Amino acid sequence: MTPIEIITWLNQHPLIKVNALEKAAGVPSGALDKAMKGNRPLPEKYIVALIDVLQHYGMN
């Protein structure tokens, strides 16, 4: 799964709180939010942790 696919999935599920997701995945505060707004790319090193958390919410 790519950072773009994660961001697309999150945009399709607006009830998921980005700051809570960052905290649960151990991603620095604001990193995912900035990536979703297009201000910065989402670092590859956070992908696995984000997917691990998002699978509990239905991401395949």
C-alpha positions in Angstrom: 0.0 0.0 0.0 1.3 3.4 -0.9 1.0 6.7 1.0 -1.4 8.0 -1.7 -3.7 4.9 -1.2 -3.7 5.5 2.6 -4.6 9.2 2.1 -7.3 8.4 -0.4 -8.8 5.8 2.0 -8.8 8.3 4.9 -10.5 10.9 2.7 -13.2 8.4 2.0 -13.6 7.8 5.8 -13.8 11.3 7.3 -15.1 10.1 10.7 -11.6 8.7 11.5 -9.7 11.2 13.6 -6.3 11.8 12.1 -4.7 12.9 15.3 -5.9 9.8 17.1 -4.7 7.7 14.2 -1.2 9.3 14.4 -1.1 8.7 18.2 -2.2 5.0 17.8 0.4 4.4 15.1 3.2 6.2 16.7 3.4 8.8 13.9 4.5 12.3 14.9 1.7 14.7 15.5 0.8 16.6 12.3 2.7 14.4 9.9 -0.4 12.6 8.4 -2.5 15.8 8.5 0.2 17.6 6.5 0.4 14.8 4.0 -3.4 14.8 3.6 -3.4 18.5 2.9 -0.6 18.1 0.3 1.9 20.1 2.3 4.4 17.2 2.8 4.8 13.7 1.5 4.0 10.9 4.0 7.3 9.3 5.0 7.5 5.6 4.0 8.7 4.6 7.4 5.2 5.2 8.9 3.2 3.2 6.3 3.4 -0.2 8.1 2.3 1.3 11.5 -0.6 3.1 9.9 -1.8 0.1 8.0 -1.6 -2.0 11.2 -4.0 0.4 12.9 -6.2 1.0 9.9 -6.9 -2.7 9.3 -8.9 -2.6 12.5 -11.2 -0.1 10.7 -11.7 -2.1 7.6 -8.8 -1.2 5.4 -7.6 -4.1 3.3 
